[in-house]
């Protein structure tokens, strides 16, 4: 699979887990410290989503792993469909 196609798959999976309402969106995936986002630091990849006054991060050794972890973190926030 081409790298961009692989990332698209992970981005789509994380997007599907975003909470409904509240303006949630995936904000990005980066490696290492960024001046634009000082909370992100280190040598691992960080993917993050924000909305409804909250922020959720996913981390990994690759961008794809960070997006997969973000999807898992977002999934954990969703209400249980079984009540």
Residue pairs with C-beta under 8 A, 6 or more apart in sequence:
1 9
6 64
7 29
7 63
7 64
7 67
10 63
10 64
10 67
10 68
10 71
11 26
11 67
13 67
13 68
13 71
14 26
14 47
14 49
14 58
14 67
14 68
14 70
14 71
14 74
15 26
16 71
17 71
17 74
17 75
17 78
18 24
18 25
18 26
18 49
18 51
18 74
19 51
19 52
19 74
19 77
19 78
21 52
22 51
22 52
22 53
23 51
23 52
24 49
24 50
24 51
24 52
25 49
25 50
25 51
26 47
26 48
26 49
26 70
27 48
27 49
27 50
28 37
28 47
28 48
29 45
29 46
29 47
29 48
29 63
29 66
29 67
30 37
30 40
30 45
30 46
31 43
31 44
31 45
31 46
31 63
32 40
32 41
32 42
32 43
33 40
33 41
33 42
34 40
37 48
39 55
40 46
40 48
44 59
44 60
44 61
44 66
45 59
45 60
45 61
45 62
45 63
45 65
45 66
46 57
46 58
46 59
46 66
47 57
47 58
47 59
47 60
47 63
47 66
47 67
47 69
47 70
48 55
48 56
48 57
48 58
48 70
49 55
49 56
49 70
49 74
50 56
56 70
56 73
56 74
56 77
57 70
57 73
58 66
58 67
58 68
58 69
58 70
58 71
58 72
58 73
59 65
59 66
59 69
60 66
60 67
60 68
60 69
